[in-house]
């Protein structure tokens, strides 16, 4: 491989990892997709490639679409709700520390879990078109080339995808401090077994999702409504071992709680707020295969 071609790929690797992760919601799968993109780049006739970044995004997107289509059946029979894999960031800064040169997931760690989860509402093609247009500012001509559609058709696909995400009713521009405060108040109210205090923090139509993957205790369906969510979370806290370690964390760029007790009780929890500052969406990862070590 020409060193220049290798450098061109490495300059795009982080963006490709972020693209693949947003598409599929799994770290290992994203790594495999980017590796396959590298193999395709390695074999490609570079004289026929005019814009390397666009070519790489197109190949990566197509590979992600193929993965999603093959994974559809697996996710449909998954035990309980399937949630995207959380990406944990360090919450402490070490003086003089530098970023590991091989940690290509730094950019992907800013891909919010709420958005990655909401992407499940979209078809693979809608997902790719939305991410490329809204996140990577790709031209509609690039989308048309990737999807083998007209520019006008791609505009409709992006518009349709945007509407589906709006229908998810998740507010994506809440500041991190408000989220952190709400999360802490929620944890304190649960710890105090204060049912009314918990309910006051929740939106009436709050949705709580937990992913145990059949390997840890978790709700097998989404919990909906303040009464149900409050009841279940208070019951979980009541059964949690007293030696539980609860730490603030940054997960996918947002405040979260990392809870460590026994293997069956370990979890990561984060929330999303609505326009009134109430908790509208709760994400809890309990599947040990998806929890960061």
PLY file of the C-alpha trace (Angstrom):
ply
format ascii 1.0
element vertex 293
property float x
property float y
property float z
element edge 292
property int vertex1
property int vertex2
end_header
0.00 0.00 0.00
1.24 3.45 -0.94
2.12 5.41 2.25
0.07 8.34 0.95
-3.00 6.10 0.57
-2.47 4.75 4.08
-2.25 8.27 5.44
-5.43 9.28 3.62
-7.28 6.38 5.22
-5.90 7.05 8.71
-7.01 10.68 8.43
-10.57 9.43 7.92
-10.54 6.49 10.35
-12.13 8.28 13.31
-14.93 9.66 11.18
-15.53 6.19 9.74
-15.63 4.63 13.21
-18.15 7.25 14.34
-20.23 6.64 11.21
-20.18 2.87 11.66
-20.99 3.07 15.38
-23.93 5.43 14.82
-25.20 3.07 12.16
-24.96 -0.22 14.08
-24.63 0.70 17.78
-22.01 -1.98 18.48
-18.30 -1.36 19.02
-16.98 -4.67 17.67
-19.24 -4.49 14.62
-18.14 -0.91 13.93
-14.50 -1.98 14.13
-15.14 -4.84 11.69
-16.94 -2.52 9.26
-14.07 -0.04 9.28
-11.57 -2.87 8.81
-13.55 -4.10 5.80
-13.59 -0.53 4.49
-9.80 -0.51 4.76
-9.58 -3.75 2.80
-11.78 -2.29 0.06
-9.66 0.87 0.00
-6.52 -1.23 -0.21
-7.81 -2.99 -3.33
-9.41 0.01 -5.02
-8.08 1.73 -8.12
-7.19 5.12 -6.64
-7.07 6.72 -10.08
-10.87 6.35 -10.20
-11.42 7.94 -6.78
-11.74 11.73 -6.87
-12.64 12.45 -3.22
-11.22 9.91 -0.79
-13.40 10.92 2.18
-16.63 10.60 0.19
-15.57 7.25 -1.29
-14.71 5.85 2.15
-17.97 7.08 3.67
-19.92 5.45 0.86
-18.20 2.08 1.28
-18.48 2.22 5.07
-22.18 3.10 4.85
-22.91 0.27 2.42
-21.14 -2.22 4.69
-23.11 -0.93 7.68
-26.38 -1.26 5.75
-25.50 -4.86 4.88
-24.69 -5.56 8.54
-28.00 -4.11 9.74
-29.97 -6.17 7.26
-28.24 -9.36 8.40
-28.61 -8.41 12.08
-32.33 -7.64 11.86
-33.50 -11.17 12.70
-31.01 -11.44 15.56
-32.25 -8.22 17.12
-35.89 -9.20 16.64
-35.39 -12.35 18.77
-33.10 -10.61 21.29
-34.17 -11.19 24.91
-35.81 -7.92 25.96
-35.11 -4.51 24.39
-31.94 -4.21 22.32
-29.97 -1.08 23.25
-26.81 0.35 21.68
-23.52 -0.40 23.39
-22.40 2.46 25.68
-19.01 4.09 25.15
-17.44 5.14 28.43
-15.14 8.16 28.63
-12.67 8.90 31.41
-14.09 11.33 33.97
-10.68 12.23 35.36
-7.96 14.21 33.66
-4.41 13.08 34.32
-1.82 15.88 34.10
0.41 15.38 31.10
-1.72 12.51 29.78
-2.17 12.23 26.04
-4.80 10.42 24.07
-3.93 6.90 23.03
-3.05 7.03 19.33
-5.03 3.87 18.59
-8.23 4.94 20.34
-10.24 5.67 17.23
-13.51 5.71 19.19
-12.96 9.17 20.69
-15.20 10.78 18.08
-17.75 7.99 18.36
-18.01 8.64 22.11
-19.84 11.86 21.28
-22.62 9.93 19.52
-25.46 10.22 22.01
-27.10 6.99 23.12
-30.57 8.49 22.77
-29.91 9.27 19.12
-28.26 5.92 18.37
-31.23 4.16 20.00
-33.74 6.32 18.12
-32.01 5.28 14.89
-33.63 1.86 15.39
-36.83 3.50 14.11
-35.19 3.98 10.72
-34.53 1.57 7.90
-30.83 0.94 7.18
-30.98 3.22 4.13
-32.76 5.99 6.06
-30.20 5.71 8.82
-27.26 6.03 6.45
-28.79 8.96 4.57
-29.67 10.83 7.77
-26.23 10.38 9.36
-24.31 11.30 6.22
-26.43 14.38 5.61
-26.98 15.68 9.15
-23.73 14.61 10.82
-21.20 14.60 7.98
-22.86 17.30 5.84
-22.66 15.11 2.75
-24.13 16.43 -0.49
-27.30 14.81 -1.79
-25.29 13.71 -4.82
-23.13 11.63 -2.48
-26.24 10.05 -0.94
-27.62 9.37 -4.42
-24.42 7.60 -5.40
-24.45 5.48 -2.24
-28.13 4.51 -2.42
-28.43 4.41 -6.21
-31.29 6.91 -6.02
-31.96 10.36 -7.44
-31.09 13.50 -5.49
-34.81 14.23 -5.07
-35.45 10.75 -3.70
-32.60 11.16 -1.20
-34.06 14.46 -0.02
-37.31 12.65 0.72
-35.47 9.86 2.54
-33.63 12.35 4.79
-36.86 14.26 5.43
-38.70 11.06 6.32
-35.91 9.96 8.65
-35.88 13.35 10.37
-39.62 13.15 10.98
-39.35 9.66 12.47
-36.69 10.89 14.89
-38.83 13.88 15.85
-41.67 11.44 16.54
-39.41 9.73 19.08
-39.92 12.90 21.19
-36.37 12.92 22.54
-34.87 16.36 23.09
-31.26 16.30 21.87
-30.04 19.78 22.83
-30.33 19.64 26.63
-27.18 20.87 28.33
-25.07 18.33 30.20
-25.38 20.11 33.55
-29.18 19.87 33.55
-28.93 16.18 32.72
-26.40 15.58 35.50
-28.57 17.36 38.08
-31.69 15.42 37.07
-29.79 12.13 37.18
-28.42 12.85 40.65
-31.82 13.90 42.00
-33.38 10.78 40.55
-30.74 8.56 42.15
-31.16 10.30 45.52
-34.95 9.99 45.44
-34.69 6.29 44.59
-32.15 5.72 47.38
-34.51 7.45 49.83
-37.39 5.26 48.64
-39.40 8.44 48.10
-42.01 7.44 45.56
-43.53 10.90 45.18
-40.13 12.56 44.77
-39.23 10.06 42.05
-42.50 10.71 40.21
-42.03 14.49 40.35
-38.80 14.08 38.37
-40.42 11.98 35.65
-42.40 13.08 32.63
-45.92 11.57 32.64
-45.11 9.54 29.51
-41.51 8.65 30.46
-40.05 5.55 28.80
-37.46 3.39 30.55
-35.48 0.81 28.61
-33.14 -1.79 30.05
-30.96 -4.28 28.21
-30.01 -7.47 30.00
-29.61 -9.59 26.88
-30.90 -12.60 28.79
-27.71 -12.54 30.87
-28.75 -10.14 33.65
-32.06 -9.19 35.20
-33.83 -6.51 33.17
-37.34 -5.59 32.09
-38.36 -7.58 29.03
-40.33 -4.65 27.63
-40.14 -0.86 27.76
-41.59 0.63 30.94
-43.98 3.46 30.17
-45.42 6.13 32.47
-44.26 7.74 35.68
-46.13 5.33 37.97
-44.69 2.17 36.42
-41.15 3.53 36.09
-41.08 4.82 39.66
-42.43 1.53 41.03
-39.89 -0.61 39.16
-36.86 1.56 39.93
-37.72 1.72 43.62
-38.04 -2.06 43.64
-34.64 -2.41 41.94
-32.97 -0.11 44.47
-34.56 -2.01 47.35
-32.96 -5.24 46.09
-29.56 -3.71 45.32
-26.72 -4.88 47.62
-25.69 -2.36 50.29
-22.06 -2.48 49.14
-22.94 -1.03 45.76
-20.44 1.45 44.30
-22.07 4.33 42.40
-19.82 6.60 40.34
-20.49 9.51 38.04
-19.43 8.75 34.49
-19.47 10.19 31.00
-21.13 7.83 28.56
-21.41 8.81 24.90
-20.62 12.37 25.86
-23.42 12.66 28.43
-23.56 12.35 32.25
-24.37 8.86 33.50
-24.11 6.68 36.58
-21.94 3.58 36.66
-23.22 1.18 39.30
-21.07 -1.74 40.41
-22.19 -4.42 42.85
-22.48 -8.09 41.98
-22.14 -9.31 38.39
-25.93 -9.43 38.05
-26.34 -5.91 39.45
-23.74 -3.99 37.46
-25.24 -1.34 35.20
-24.87 1.98 33.45
-27.79 4.40 33.57
-28.35 7.70 31.83
-31.37 9.88 31.12
-32.77 12.33 28.61
-34.96 15.31 29.51
-38.00 16.83 27.85
-38.72 20.52 27.20
-39.85 20.96 30.81
-36.67 19.50 32.29
-38.39 16.26 33.32
-36.88 12.84 32.67
-38.48 11.53 29.50
-36.16 8.65 28.61
-34.09 6.32 30.79
-31.40 4.01 29.43
-30.05 1.19 31.59
-27.45 -1.25 30.30
-27.13 -4.45 32.33
-25.94 -6.91 29.68
-22.41 -7.83 30.84
-21.31 -8.32 27.22
-22.01 -4.64 26.53
-20.72 -3.11 29.75
-17.25 -1.54 29.49
-14.56 -3.15 31.61
0 1
1 2
2 3
3 4
4 5
5 6
6 7
7 8
8 9
9 10
10 11
11 12
12 13
13 14
14 15
15 16
16 17
17 18
18 19
19 20
20 21
21 22
22 23
23 24
24 25
25 26
26 27
27 28
28 29
29 30
30 31
31 32
32 33
33 34
34 35
35 36
36 37
37 38
38 39
39 40
40 41
41 42
42 43
43 44
44 45
45 46
46 47
47 48
48 49
49 50
50 51
51 52
52 53
53 54
54 55
55 56
56 57
57 58
58 59
59 60
60 61
61 62
62 63
63 64
64 65
65 66
66 67
67 68
68 69
69 70
70 71
71 72
72 73
73 74
74 75
75 76
76 77
77 78
78 79
79 80
80 81
81 82
82 83
83 84
84 85
85 86
86 87
87 88
88 89
89 90
90 91
91 92
92 93
93 94
94 95
95 96
96 97
97 98
98 99
99 100
100 101
101 102
102 103
103 104
104 105
105 106
106 107
107 108
108 109
109 110
110 111
111 112
112 113
113 114
114 115
115 116
116 117
117 118
118 119
119 120
120 121
121 122
122 123
123 124
124 125
125 126
126 127
127 128
128 129
129 130
130 131
131 132
132 133
133 134
134 135
135 136
136 137
137 138
138 139
139 140
140 141
141 142
142 143
143 144
144 145
145 146
146 147
147 148
148 149
149 150
150 151
151 152
152 153
153 154
154 155
155 156
156 157
157 158
158 159
159 160
160 161
161 162
162 163
163 164
164 165
165 166
166 167
167 168
168 169
169 170
170 171
171 172
172 173
173 174
174 175
175 176
176 177
177 178
178 179
179 180
180 181
181 182
182 183
183 184
184 185
185 186
186 187
187 188
188 189
189 190
190 191
191 192
192 193
193 194
194 195
195 196
196 197
197 198
198 199
199 200
200 201
201 202
202 203
203 204
204 205
205 206
206 207
207 208
208 209
209 210
210 211
211 212
212 213
213 214
214 215
215 216
216 217
217 218
218 219
219 220
220 221
221 222
222 223
223 224
224 225
225 226
226 227
227 228
228 229
229 230
230 231
231 232
232 233
233 234
234 235
235 236
236 237
237 238
238 239
239 240
240 241
241 242
242 243
243 244
244 245
245 246
246 247
247 248
248 249
249 250
250 251
251 252
252 253
253 254
254 255
255 256
256 257
257 258
258 259
259 260
260 261
261 262
262 263
263 264
264 265
265 266
266 267
267 268
268 269
269 270
270 271
271 272
272 273
273 274
274 275
275 276
276 277
277 278
278 279
279 280
280 281
281 282
282 283
283 284
284 285
285 286
286 287
287 288
288 289
289 290
290 291
291 292
